[in-house]
Amino acid sequence: MLWKAIEKLARIHGLSFSGLAKISGLDATTFNKSKQYSSDGTPRWPSCQTISKILEATNVSPLEFAKIMLIDDYPATYPPKKKYKRTRKSKIDSDTNL
């Protein structure tokens, strides 16, 4: 989920993984797929400092980043659209508003 959220954050800002790394002051290869797993297949995770740098560079709060990580189609569906009940005017109301 974390790697997907970083990729989504990059896409939201119109960037590639390497573009996000560059604007964050990181090496362009920081987020390469080859660096997401060690040679024995064990997952690797970005450090808190790396996450902090990308959030600062994109002006995204930790809460917003958590939403990006947890909500599949964020930001397209967030905040949730309010559902309004449509009320019908009664005939009496219509007549009095002449």
Secondary structure, DSSP 8 states (H G I E B T S, - for coil): -HHHHHHHHHHHTT--HHHHHHHTTS-TTTT-GGGSB-TTS-B----HHHHHHHHHHHT--HHHHHHHHHSTTTTTT-S-----------HHHHHHT-
